[in-house]
Amino acid sequence: MNPARRWIRKQLYTYAPAGFDLIRKMRRRLHDRAALKYRDAHKEVYRLFIAKYGPVVQAGPFSGMKHVNASTGSPILPKLIGAYECELWKAIEAAVELRPPVVVDIGCDEGYYAVGFAMRLNSATVYAFDTNERAQDLCKEMARLNGFERNVVVGGHCSHSELNHLLVPNALLFSDCEGFEYDLLDPVKVPLLVKTVIIVELHDHERVDVEITPAICTRFRYTHDITVLKVLGRNLRQFPSVDFLSVDFQKVSLMENRVKSQQWAFMTPKKHA
C-alpha cells in the first residue's frame, strides 16, 4: 500500500475512528456491490463449466482434484479453472519438492489447498483449520471425495499451542487468515517456525493498527529467504479450458474479486539457520 495512504488511514483510525469506520463501511459496500454485479454471471458460467468438465480442477498445481460444489471464502470458478492465486504456483511447486511431512493450512475454506497438498504429498498429514463450521464440513467432504480423509485432519481455531504441537522441522505452513497472521506467525512464541516453509497471504488492507508485511518480513529476515509476491493480471490464453466461453464470460470466470494491493510472502528456511 502507498505509504501516504497508509499514513492517512492510521491518522483517521487514531484520531477520527467514527469517520474511519464510516469510510470502511462505504468501501466494503462498494466492494460487495462489485461482487454482486458478477455473481449472476458466475452462476451461468459455472453451470456451463460443470456441464463440460464436471467439478474437477483443470489446471495448476492441483489439476485433476475433485472439488465440492461450493466455496466459502472465495469464488469457485477460478479454482475449477486452476487459475486461482496462480501467483503462488512456483512457490507451491518449490514447497512440494521439499517433501514436507506435515502441512498446516490456516484458513482452509472448503479445502482447495488442504486437499490439494494432500494429493501432491500423499505421505504427509495435513492439518486444516477454519473458524467457519461450514468450511470445516466442506473440507472434510472434499477430502473424502478425493480419498484423503485419513490424511486431512480438520479443526477450528489455530493457536500458538496448536502450532507448537503440530509443527516439525521442514513442515509447510500455508496461511490465509485475514490479518491474524500478524498475531499467529511469531517465532518467539512458536520456535519451530524458524524451520518451517511458510506461504502466507499478507492482509495489510485488513489491519490499521499494525503493518503486517514489514513486521512479518522483519521477524523472519535472519532465518528465512523471503520472496514477496504481488497480484498479477490474468492471461486468457494461459487457461485453455475456458476457450469454449465467450470472451466476456472468460473474463468473468477468472475474476477473484481481489484488492490490487494484495500480496503474499514465500519464506524458506536458510540452511545456516
Secondary structure, DSSP 8 states (H G I E B T S, - for coil): --HHHHHHHHHHHHH-HHHHHHHHHHHHHHHHHHHHHHHHHHHHHHHHHHHHH-SB--SSTTTT-B--S--SSS-SHHHHHT-TTGGGHHHHHHHHHT--SEEEEES-TTSHHHHHHHHHSTTSEEEEE-S-HHHHHHHHHHHHHTT-TTTEEEES---HHHHHHH--TT-EEEE--TTTHHHH--TTTSGGGGGSEEEEEE-GGG-SSS-HHHHHHHHTTTTEEEEEEE-----GGG-GGGTTS-HHHHHHHT-----TT-EEEEEEE-TT-
